[in-house]
Amino acid sequence: MPIPSRFTRQLDRLVGRWRTTGTMLAGPDAGRPFSGSDVYRWLPGSTFLEHTWRVRMPDGLHRGVEIFGLATDRRSLFAHAYDADGSFTASSIVFRGRTLLIHGAELSFKGRFSADGDAMTGQWSTTADASPVMTVNFVRKVAT
């Protein structure tokens, strides 16, 4: 069985169920809120992390799956996202302390984890010119 890389172990901080809320910052839905949930779990072998989401955006329900893993250079992380509308997005992932950076061809994300790691606040922006698209807040759901 492969031993998880120190890079993939960084993804541990995402594992769990998260309540997701946010506000659109651009376009016809600017100022409108959205909410949903995100779930992150290790696939067998703890080499790849699966992320599923279900978010009610102002324009309707958005769902999908994303796989995080170690890039072929074995020194960086990637994410491949597939949504219910048939779109595919490839991104690079970087952790810098409590900051999570996601960089894709069209959109990029910068988020900061709380000190206890059970919340993160961030913003999606266009990659080309860093125009704000939406703010997002994640709060880890505590099992009862």
Secondary structure by P-SEA (a helix, b strand, c coil): cccccaaaaaacccccbbbbbbbbcccccccbbbbbbbbbbbcccccbbbbbbccccccccccbbbbbbbcccccbbbbbbbcccbbbbbbbbbbcccbbbbbcccbbbbbbbccccccccccccccccccccbbbbbbbbbcc
